[in-house]
């Protein structure tokens, strides 16, 4: 088994959770630890997770939000190398093996990404599908779900900002770049992002978080310049 901890935050993901978990469990080389945190789901998520209890570590508690949940997974994990997956997305079956090999071949770097592609979920209506500009070709995936990261990086960047709902990864990646921490993007497809009704979230909520991201960045710049 690979010395990697996989962290999966879950909230009301009964429709897609099995496929996500199977994509992790069916890897060409397995992770030594899979932590799934049920963030106060009100559907059948917990029942589905219990069916995988022999293969994963399950944390079940009240809702605290995605960033808090990911941070909790990091604090509970036992390995230095960490990967993440959203409960409605999928990994290709060689994601962990290929990324870990790449990490060993590039020992100076501690943050790795891969390619990601979108796909339309089966439950979308034809009308919904017609309104989505689907990017069918794999793209450079600067995303949490493509990432392999060494836990020491979080000592430099801090964990994910729990005040943000949608933009916590972008905020974290901005800090990564501000600290001039190197990263590499492997030219291989590792992640498939599902587009479904719940993933097509409100633009208003996104704009609120992006405004906060800009403010946080400016605050950090002022602090660094002692303004």
Secondary structure as UniProt FT lines:
FT   STRAND          2..10
FT   TURN            14..16
FT   HELIX           17..25
FT   STRAND          31..39
FT   HELIX           45..50
FT   TURN            51..55
FT   STRAND          57..61
FT   HELIX           66..76
FT   STRAND          81..84
FT   TURN            87..88
FT   STRAND          90..91
FT   TURN            93..94
FT   HELIX           95..105
FT   TURN            107..108
FT   STRAND          111..120
FT   TURN            122..123
FT   HELIX           126..130
FT   STRAND          139..141
FT   HELIX           144..146
FT   STRAND          148..150
FT   HELIX           152..157
FT   TURN            162..163
FT   HELIX           168..178
FT   TURN            179..180
FT   STRAND          184..195
FT   HELIX           197..199
FT   HELIX           203..224
FT   TURN            225..226
//
